[in-house]
Amino acid sequence: MATEALSLSALAAKIAATATQVEEALRKSGAPQPSFDIDAPQGLPHDPEIQLAKFQLQDALHDLSLLVQGPDDYLLNTTMIGKYDVSVVGLLNEFNFWDAVPRDGTATYSDIANATNLSESTVRRILRHAFTNRIFAETTPGSGIIKHTATSVRPLTEPLWRSTIGNMLDEAGKAMMNAGDALRKWGDSPYPAETPLGYTFFPDTKDREMNYFKWVNEEGNQWRVERFGKCMEHVTKNPAVRVNTIHDLYDWDGLGNASVIDIGGSGGHVSLELASHHPNLTFTVQDLPELKGNFDSLIPESLQDRITFQGHNFWGLQPVKDADVYLFRMIFHDWSDLYCTKLLKNTAAVMKPGSKLLICDSVLPPNGGVPTTAMKMLSSMDLQMFVIGGKQRTAEDFGALVSGADASLELKSVKSIPGVAFGMVEIEKGA
């Protein structure tokens, strides 16, 4: 955040000018203007010009809010009010207030109480706070007749929001509240069991390598697996994380006729995307053997000669020697440096001189390198990884990771694109 002197009137003028810029861009593109009505757009178009103006507007609004509050009010509002802003969304989701009000109709407090199995008094208290964030509303103040708003209707029109809210708040949210206790107990431990998540959900385990993925697959946690899957399905709908952005992060055609090992590639969705656009590349998708069924259902017959599946746990030594490219997409951010170093060593051991190791993952920009609003999302993603034992890394972090793993590996480049949630780290095997 900028530290230069800012005046209320200067910030207000910037807000007015930038808001006008956004409105004009929306009119020019034919996109609807934002509102709180249930038929309002889900957000501003993912157009670079509009998104940049949006970030500038949000930054100015944030600075103005901080100045008007002052330090005392900010600290009180954040610690007193902020936790209830979040908790109320969780309660609305957990007790399914979303379905208790018809999309195009209304409901009374009594109707909602009956639908949620809560007392009418509790419903009123939860909604009283939700109203302050434009989540649900009374048709007229004091009417006792509740209607949907643009925000409250989203879990109806996009049900995957329910899984995303549940996953974010029930797991990472609860774990973050215990971060202080976990740090006092274990410090900056590299082991996934010795994390805020471990402290919260499996504090008595004797296995220091117990991690989120093992835990959710334990007996009784199948519902968490399903919810996590829906959350990830929802996240990938965001234009910033769609799989097709991978084409712009690397010169795939420049590889020529090349073999690519897609490590931890799940059912092969990334290999399918790349193979469909780069005919000189062949792919081996590696993941746990039980995912082969997903692979078989995804890969069309026309590409089966160029995309194959191999059962492999990536913690073991890489079984394919002398491939041209070894690709890790969205793997490294889940793990501490201790484990990422192991992945690099296991791969470097089978690479031939000149072959590539590509890490497609989040790359944190330097402080001040992006708008504050964007950095707030990026730093939040890093803390999301922190609670499970993972890490979002800067270009310098990747450099240190590579140099500490194997002397034969050289960091060649780190590329990121504005508006895309991940970048590409290119590593080459030396002679």
N, C-alpha and C positions, 0 to 999 in steps of 0.2 A: 504494500500500500504506500502511496506517495506520502512524503512527510513535509512537502512544501506548504507554506501558509495558504489556507483556503478560507474564503469568506462565504457566509451563507448566501449572500446575493449572487456571488459569482457562480457558486454551485447551482443555485436555482436557475440562473440564466442558462448554464450548460445543460441542465436537465430539460428545460423548455426547448432549447434548440435541438437537442438530440432526439427528444420525443417527436418533434415536428419532422425531423429527418426520417425517423422510423415510420411515421404515419404516411409520409409522402412515398417512401419506398414500397409500402404495402399497397397503397392506391395504384402506384405504377405497375406493380406486378399483378394486380387484381385480387390480392389476398385479402381476406376479411380482417377488420380491426379487432383487437382483443377486447373481451368483455367478461363479465361474471355470469352471463346467461348460460343455460345448459347447452345451447347449440354453438357456443363460442369455439374458436379454433383451439387446438390442443397446445399450441405454442406458435412462435413466429417461424416463418419459413426458414429452412436450413440453407439460406442464401448467404454467402460470405459477407457481402456488404451489410445485409440486415443484421446478421449475427454480430458483426463487429460493433455496429451502432447500438445493438441491444446490450452488449457488454459495457460499452462506454456509459450508457444510460444507467445500468445497474450499479456500476462503480460510483458514479456521481450520487445516485440515490443513497448508496451505502455510506459514503463519506458524509453526506448531509445529515443522515440519521445519526451517525456517530457524533458529529459536532453538536447537534441539537440536544442529544441525550447528555453528553458529557460523561466522563469516566464513571462517576458514581451510579448514574442511572443505567449506563450500559452494563456494568457488572451486576447490578440488581436485576435488570430486565433479563439478562442472559441466564443467570443462575436461578431466578425465581420463575420467570415466565417461559423461558425457552424449553425447559424440560417438560412443561405441560403442553406446549404446542406440539411437541413430538408425541408425548404419551397419549394425548387425546386422539390423534390420528390412529395410533395403535389400537385404542379401545373401539373406535368406530369400525375398524377393520375386524378386530377379533370378535365383536358381537354383531357384525354384519348390519350396521345401520344403513349401509348402501341399499340393500334390498327392502328395507323397512319402509322406504318412501318410494312410491311409484315414479318412474322416470318423468312422465308428463302429468303427474298428479300431485296430490298432497297427502299428508298424514298428520294426525294429532300426536301429542306427546304420549297419550294413552295407547294409540295404535303402535307407536314405536316401542313402547315398553312391552307390549304383548308380543311383538315380533322378536324382540331381543332377549326376552326373559329377564329383563332388568326392572327395577322399580321405576315408576314415573319420576320420582324425585331424582334418581341417579341419571336418568335420561336427560332431564332438564339441565342438570349440572354439567354434563358432558357437552351437550349442544350449546349451552351458554358460552363456553369457551370456543367451541368450533366456529360459532358465528363470527367471532372477532377476526378470524382468518378467512372469512368468506367461504366457509365449508358448511353447506346447508344454510338456510335462511328462513325466517318467518315471512309469510306472504306480505304482511304488514307488521311493523313492530308491535309486539304484545298480543298478536292475534291467536297465538298458540297453534297455528296451522303451518306446517313445515313443508318446504319445497326444496328441490335440488338446486345447486349452483353448478358452475362449470367444473369446479374441483370435485364436489361430492358425487357428480354423475360419472366421473371417469372410471371408477371401479365397476360401474354397470356397463359402460360402452367398451371398456377394455378390461375384462376380468383378470388378466395377468397382473394388473396392479395389485390385486389382493395378495398374490404370492410374493411380489416384490416388497410390499410394505411389511408383510409378516416376516420374511427372511431378514430384511434389513434391521428391523427393530427387535425381533425376538431373539436373534442370535448375535449379530455384531453389536446391536444396541445395548443389550444386557451385558455383553462382555466388556464393552468400553466403560461402562459404569464401574467395573471392577479393575480397571487398568492400574490404578494406584496400588491396590493390594497385590496384584500380580508382580508389579515392578519391585515393590518392597521385598517380596518373597524370593524372586528369581533374578532380578536385574534384567540386563539385556541378553537374556538367554537365546541361543540359536535354535533351541529345541521346541518343536511345535506344541508339546504338552505344557511347557512352561511359559504360557502366554495368558493374556486376559481370557481368551476362549477356554483354555484348559482349566484355568482357575474357576471359571463359572460353571462349566458343564461336565468336566471329568477331573475334579481336583484330587481324587484318590488313586488315579492310575499310577502304576509302577513303570509304565512304558513311556519314556521321555519322547519317543517318536510317535506317540499317539497324536493324530492330527485331525483337522476338520473332516477330511474325506473318509478316514477310517471311522470316525465317530458317527457321521450321518449314515454310514452303512451298517452300523450295529443293529442288532435285533431291537425292534420297537421304534426305530428312527426312520422307517421307510417313508413316512409322511414328510419328513424333512428333505429326503432325497427328491421326492416328487415336487415339493415346493421350491427347492433350489433350482431344479430343472426348468420350472415355469418362470422363475425369476430370471434365469439366464436367457431363456427364450424372449422374455420381455426386453431385457437389456439390449439384445442384439437387434431389436427393431430400431434402435436409435441410429440415425444416419452416421454418427461419429464412430460407431463401432461395427458397422456392417462389414461383412467379410470381403465385399468387393473393393474396399479401400486398399486392400493389400497390393493391388496392381500398381498403384502410384508410389509405393514405398520402396520399390526395387526394380532394377532393369532385368526383368525375368527373361526377355528375349535375348538379352546380351549374354546369357549363359550358353546359348547354342543348344546342341543336343546334350542334355544333362539329366542325371538321375538325382531325384530329390527324396530324402528320407523325412517324412512328416512325423516327427516324434511327439507322442502324446496327442495324436491327431484325431482321437475320438472316432466318429463314424466316417471321417474323410471329407467333411464339408469344405475345408480349406483346399485340399488337393483337388477336389472336384471343381471348385471355382478357378483355380489356376490352370488345371488341365484343359478346361473349356476354352481358355483364351490364349494358351501358349502351347502350340502343338508339338514343339520340340522337346518338351519336358515329360519325363516319366516319373511316377510317384510310388513310393511304398509307404503306406499309412501304418504306423506302429501304435498299438495301444493294447490294453488288457484283452485277452482272448474272448471274453464274454461280450465285447463290443462288435464282434464280427457280424452279428446279425444286423445291427444298425448299418454297418458298412454295406452289406449285401443288398439291403433295401434302398440304399441311397445312390449307389453308383450305377449309372445306366450301362446297358450292354455295350453301347458304342465306345465306352471309355475303359472297359474292363481290361483291355490289353495294355493300357498305360497307367492304370491305378490298381495296385494290389494291396492286400492287407497282410500284416504280419503281427502275430501276438507277441507282445514284448512289454515288460515292465521297465520303464526308463531308468530306474535306479540300478539296473544291471548293466554290465558292459555292453556297449552297442554291438549288435551282431552283424551289421552290414559294414564291411570294410571298403574303403576307397570309393565311396560315393562322391558325387560332385558337390552336393549340397546337403547339409543337415539342418533342418528347420525346426525351431521351437516357437510355437505361437501361443502366447498368453499362458506360459508355463512358469517362467521365472518369477513373476510377481507374487506367486503363491508361496514362495520359499525364501528362507534366510540365505545369507551368503554361504553358510556352511554347506547347504544342500545344492545351491546353484554351482558352487565350485566342483562338487562331485559330478554334476551333469556335464560340466565342461571337460573335466578330466576323462570321464568315460567316453566322451565323443572324440576328443583329441587323440586318444590312443589308437583309433582306427582310421583317422583321416589321412589322406595322401597330401603331399605338398601341393599347394595351390587350391585345394578344396575349400569350400565356404561353410561356415557355421553361422546361420542367420537366426537372430532372436527378434521376433516380432512381438513387442510388448510395450507397455507404457514407458515413456521417457519423460521424466519431470523436467520442465524448463528451469532456467535459473530464476531466482527471485527477481521480480520486476520484468521478466521476459514476456509475460502475458497479462491481460487484464486481471485485476484482483478477483473478479467474479469467477473467471476461469480457474485461477489458482486455488480458490476456495474449494472448487469441485475436485481438483487434482490432489490437493492436500487431504481432502476427505477420503478420497480413494486410497491414498497412502495409509491413512489411519485405519481404514477398513481392512487393509492387508496386515497392518501392525497387530490387530487383535487376534489374528489367526497365526501369526508368525511369519508372514510374508513381507514384501517390501516393494514399493515403487522406486525406481532408480533414476538418477540423473545420468547424463553422458559420462561424467567423471566416475560415478559409481560403477558403471559398466566397465570402464577402462581399468579400474582397480580390481574388479572381479576377474577380468581376463588375465591381467598380468600376474595375479596371484594364483591362478589355476594351472597354467602350463606355459613354459617359456617359448614353446613353439607356436603359440597362438598370437596373432597380431590383430588389434582392433583397427579396422580399416576406415569405417565410417559409422556415423549415427545420424539417421535421417528422421525428421518428423515433419508433419504437415499441419498447419493451422486447421482446427476443426475436426481433426481425426484423433481419436483417443489413444492411439498407440503409434509407435515409430518402428524403425528397423535398424537393428544393430548388426553390422557386417563384420565378421571375424574371419581371418584367413589363416590357414595352416602354412607355416614357413617350411623351408627346406630342412 
